Amino acid sequence: MHWRVTPQGILRKATRKVTPKRRTAPIRRLGTVVGGALLLIALLASNAQAADGQFPYTRFDTGTLDALFNPPNDVCLQLPGGAAHAGNDTDATAFVYADTGCQQLLAIVGVGGTWDETGPPPLPARSVGFGSG
């Protein structure tokens, strides 16, 4: 049992009143912790699903330089205009394909590696995928 002194100096038995602020404080803290954890998970998941860096390539149709930036892993990406030369400046292995559907493998280009189309006849890369295998 707790006692309190009133402003008038009278000793009274204290009753604990639970205010809404006290009742909601643990819920707010829990919401903050859960929200922070979900944000961290989302950030880690997004980093794990993309190759960091760029994949520059020389277009087969125009000879101009183009690039893919931070390409997603495990997704077939078309190379507009085809590629006659490519460099893998990402942190993931690149799988270069002759078709637009990532079915006809031309080359596996490791991190920091390059690829050139060989001919005759010229066979440009039409798509690329990134990942570990």
N, C-alpha and C positions, 0 to 999 in steps of 0.2 A: 504494500500500500504506500502511495506517495502523498506527500503533503505539500501544500503551497501556501505562500503568504499573499494575501490580496493587497492591492495598493493602499487599502485602509489599515493594513497591519493585522488583519484577522487570519488565523491559521485555519485552513480548510483542507478537506480531503480532495486531492487532485483527481480529476477525471481526465482521461486521455481522449481528446477529440482528434479523430483522424480527418484531416482536411483533404480536399481534393488534390492539393498540390503534393502532399505526401503519398497519396494513393497512386497518382499517375507517374511520379518520378521513376520508380523502377521500370514501368512500362516504357517510358521515354528512353531510359538508358538501354533497355533491351532492344528497342527499335533502332537506336544509333549503332549498337554493336552489330546487329544483324545487317543493317544497311551497309555498314563499312565492310563486313565480310563479303557480302554479295558484290560490292564494287571491286574488291580485290580479286575475287574469283573471275569476274568478267574481264578485268584487265589481264590477268594471267592467261585466260583462255584465248583472248584475242591475240596475244603475242605468240601463243603456241600454234596458231592456225595460219600464220603468214610468214613467208620467207622475208627476212630483213635485207634490204638492199635493192639493187636494180639488175635488170636483165636487158642490156643494150643489144640491139641487132640492126644490121643493115638490111633494109627492105630489098627483096628480090626484084620487085616491079619498078622501083624508082631509083634505087641506089642510095636513098637518104637514110639517115640514122633515126631510129625510133627506139623506144624502151618500155619495159614494164617495170613499175615501181612497187616494191613490197608486195609481190604477187602472193595470192593465197596458196597454201599447200593443198595437195590432193584435189585440184580442180584443173580440168582441161581448159587451157586458154588459147584462143586462136591468135595467130600472128598476122594481122592485116597486111596484105601485100606479100606475104611469105618472107622468109629470112634466108639470106645468102651467107651471112656470117653472124655469129652471136657470141657474147661473152657472159659468163655467169658470175656476176658480182654480188650474189646473194649468199646467205648462210645455209642454203639448202641445195641438194643435188637437183639438176635440171634434166628432164627427160624430153628430148626433142623428137618430134614426129613429122612424117611426110604428109599426113592427112589432117583434116580439121577436127577429127574426132578422137585423137590420141590413141590410134590403133596400130599404125605402122611405125615402129620405133626406128629412128635414124641413128641416134646417139644418146649416150649418157654423159652429161657434162658435169664434172665435179665442181665444187666450190673454187672459184678463181680460174676455172678452165675456159677454153674457147671451142667453137665449132665452126667449120667452114663447109659449105655445100661442095660436093665433089661431082664431077661429071666427066665426060659426057654420058648421057644427056644430063642437063642441069636438074637437080632434084632439091628444090628449096624446102625448108621447114615450114609447115603450115600451122603447127600448134606446139605447145610446150606444157609440161606439168612439173610441179615442184614437190619435193618430199624426200623421204629417205628410202624409198623403194617401192 
